[in-house]
Amino acid sequence: MLTGTMPPLRALVVDDSPMMRRSVALALSRIPRLTCEEAQDGAEGLRKFTAAPFDLVVTDVNMPLMDGLKLIHHLRQGGHHRVPIVVLTTESADEDRQRALSLGASAYLIKPVQAKEVLDTVRQLLSLEG
């Protein structure tokens, strides 16, 4: 690969709250080369991911139609084992965290969360420098 030319990265932000999606997308926009697309629930997220795979998924757990845990399950069962999935949720119980991680989540962050924590987690998962 030519030096200095890194391919763009694509992130999918899945949350039923438009304000939360915008907030996460805005935080992620601080990472050079990373563009965000949004989905309002797991079903829409799965459709978008299937149409054009992403380098990263950030998902809520509690959403209508398809929750984040089902989305993780479908992505991992579909063979997308290397794509980092960050769960961003209000569910703080340890059993919720363990369930998400056992399904294949790469990280589990509890809302409210600071933008820096999201950015640090994503940079680490994508092996990017700060």
Sequence and secondary structure as in RCSB ss.txt:
>XXXX:A:sequence
MLTGTMPPLRALVVDDSPMMRRSVALALSRIPRLTCEEAQDGAEGLRKFTAAPFDLVVTDVNMPLMDGLKLIHHL
RQGGHHRVPIVVLTTESADEDRQRALSLGASAYLIKPVQAKEVLDTVRQLLSLEG
>XXXX:A:secstr
  TT    EEEEEE S HHHHHHHHHHHTTSTTEEEEEESSHHHHHHHHHHS  SEEEE S  SSS HHHHHHHH
HHTT  SS EEEEES   HHHHHHHHHHT SEEEESS  HHHHHHHHHHHTT   
